[in-house]
Amino acid sequence: MFRNIMSKDLLPILCKETWHLDSRNECEIKFKEDGTGELICINELQAYIAAQIEWKSLSAKRPNDAALSNESKHQDSPAVVAQFILDITLTKRHITSRGPFDNYYINDERLTDEAFGTRQYHVNLEKGNFHSAFDMRMPSVPDWAPVFAYRLVFDKSPYPLPSLWKEPDDAPDPEWFPLADWREFCAWKLERDAAQKADS
């Protein structure tokens, strides 16, 4: 039976919403309360990873309890509201929330066996006023870009590094998707009025 040591107020923040790397819902990580989840990397019509994951929290602490109930802060001064150590296991199984992916060249067809298995991550949960990592790489953030209330910052990317892909051409274009750099995922989209109020 799956057991999670994370507190009852932190677990819904982590698990209720999907965590986005971009604004088009193409690259995401999702945690479910039953210890399963998803890791997705898609670029328009090209799918690279659409895999189920398994996860568990080895530790969780809250260095800033007050920030959970405070209004969102400015993006340039986010508050770290929790810190986790997570074991995340990447599996070869296709996700079931999208698809079907039966005719796609994904997961173990692109990745070596060493890419699958359990890795440990140190993760900060931040509260503030955030744009997705993709949007932040643009010369200027588009006006339409959503703003999020929470951000997960991993100590290393949950995506397999270039050495774990079978062929260089199997991996995403490094200019579009530098695998080692993608460590920040946002969730809990703010309404436009609320985001503008937080910036004022």
C-alpha positions in Angstrom: 0.0 0.0 0.0 1.3 3.5 -0.9 2.1 5.7 2.1 3.1 9.3 1.9 4.7 11.2 4.8 3.8 14.6 3.3 1.4 16.7 5.5 -2.3 17.0 4.6 -2.0 20.6 3.6 1.0 20.1 1.3 -0.1 16.9 -0.5 -3.1 18.6 -2.3 -0.8 21.5 -3.5 1.5 18.9 -5.0 -1.1 16.5 -6.4 -4.3 18.4 -7.3 -2.8 20.4 -10.3 -0.5 19.4 -13.1 2.9 21.1 -13.1 3.8 22.8 -16.3 7.1 23.5 -18.0 5.4 25.5 -20.8 2.2 27.3 -21.5 0.9 24.9 -24.1 0.5 21.9 -21.8 3.1 19.9 -23.8 5.8 19.3 -21.2 4.5 18.4 -17.7 4.9 16.4 -14.6 2.0 15.2 -12.5 1.9 13.6 -9.1 -1.1 11.7 -7.9 -1.9 11.0 -4.2 -1.7 7.2 -4.8 2.0 7.5 -5.6 1.6 7.4 -9.4 1.9 10.2 -11.9 3.1 11.2 -15.4 6.1 12.7 -17.2 5.4 14.2 -20.6 7.6 15.8 -23.2 5.8 16.8 -26.5 6.6 19.4 -29.1 3.6 20.1 -31.3 3.1 16.8 -33.2 6.3 15.2 -32.0 6.1 13.1 -28.8 9.2 12.1 -27.0 8.1 11.0 -23.5 4.6 10.1 -22.3 5.4 7.9 -19.4 3.8 6.9 -16.1 5.9 7.5 -13.0 5.8 6.3 -9.5 6.9 8.5 -6.6 7.2 8.7 -2.9 8.2 11.4 -0.4 11.2 10.5 1.7 11.1 13.7 3.7 9.2 17.0 3.7 9.6 20.1 5.8 8.1 23.5 5.9 10.6 26.3 6.5 7.9 28.9 5.9 4.5 27.9 7.3 3.1 31.4 7.1 3.6 31.7 3.3 1.0 29.0 2.6 -1.8 31.3 3.8 -0.3 34.6 2.6 -1.3 36.3 -0.7 1.0 35.6 -3.6 4.2 37.5 -3.6 6.1 39.1 -6.5 7.9 36.8 -8.8 11.2 38.4 -7.9 10.8 37.5 -4.2 9.2 34.0 -4.1 8.8 32.3 -0.7 10.0 28.7 -0.2 7.1 27.1 1.6 8.3 23.5 1.6 11.2 21.3 0.8 10.9 17.7 -0.3 13.1 14.7 -1.0 11.3 12.7 -3.6 12.1 9.3 -5.1 10.7 9.3 -8.7 10.6 6.2 -10.8 10.3 6.6 -14.6 8.5 3.6 -16.1 8.1 2.4 -19.7 4.3 2.4 -19.4 2.4 4.8 -21.6 0.2 7.4 -19.9 -3.5 6.9 -20.1 -4.7 10.5 -19.6 -3.9 11.3 -23.2 -3.5 9.4 -26.4 -3.6 6.6 -27.3 0.2 6.6 -27.9 0.3 3.1 -29.4 1.6 4.4 -32.8 4.1 6.9 -31.3 7.8 6.4 -31.0 8.2 7.2 -27.3 9.6 6.2 -24.0 11.7 3.0 -24.2 11.8 3.2 -28.0 13.8 6.4 -27.6 15.5 5.9 -24.2 18.0 3.3 -23.0 17.2 1.0 -20.2 19.3 3.1 -17.9 16.9 6.0 -18.2 14.2 4.0 -16.4 14.3 3.4 -12.7 14.4 5.4 -9.5 16.2 8.7 -9.0 16.2 10.9 -6.0 15.5 14.7 -6.1 15.6 17.5 -3.7 12.7 19.8 -4.5 11.7 23.3 -3.3 8.0 24.3 -3.4 7.8 28.1 -3.9 4.9 30.4 -3.6 4.8 33.6 -5.6 3.9 34.9 -9.1 5.5 32.8 -11.8 5.6 32.4 -15.5 6.5 29.0 -17.0 10.2 28.2 -17.7 9.6 28.2 -21.4 7.9 31.7 -21.3 10.8 33.0 -19.2 13.3 32.1 -22.0 11.6 34.3 -24.5 13.1 37.7 -25.2 9.9 39.1 -23.5 7.1 37.2 -21.8 4.0 37.4 -24.0 1.0 39.3 -22.5 -1.1 36.2 -22.9 1.2 34.0 -20.9 -0.4 32.5 -17.8 0.8 33.3 -14.3 1.0 30.6 -11.7 0.9 30.7 -7.9 3.3 27.9 -7.2 6.6 26.6 -8.6 8.5 23.3 -8.0 12.3 23.7 -8.4 14.2 20.4 -8.7 17.9 20.1 -8.0 18.2 18.3 -11.3 16.0 17.8 -14.3 13.4 15.0 -14.1 13.9 14.5 -17.8 16.5 11.9 -18.9 19.8 13.5 -19.9 21.2 13.2 -23.5 23.5 10.3 -22.5 20.3 8.2 -21.8 18.8 8.5 -25.3 19.5 5.7 -27.8 20.4 8.1 -30.6 21.0 11.9 -30.6 18.2 12.3 -33.1 15.8 10.5 -30.7 16.1 13.4 -28.2 14.5 16.8 -28.5 16.4 19.6 -30.2 18.8 20.8 -27.6 18.2 24.5 -28.6 14.5 24.0 -27.9 14.8 21.6 -25.1 18.1 21.6 -23.2 17.3 18.6 -21.1 19.6 19.4 -18.1 18.2 22.9 -17.8 14.5 22.1 -17.3 14.2 22.0 -13.5 11.3 24.4 -12.8 7.6 23.5 -13.2 4.6 25.8 -12.4 1.1 25.1 -11.3 -2.1 26.7 -9.8 -2.8 29.2 -12.5 -3.8 32.6 -11.2 -6.7 34.6 -12.7 -5.4 37.5 -14.7 -6.8 40.1 -12.3 -5.2 38.4 -9.3 -1.9 38.2 -11.0 -2.0 41.9 -11.9 -3.0 42.8 -8.4 0.0 40.8 -7.0 2.3 42.8 -9.3 0.9 46.2 -8.3 
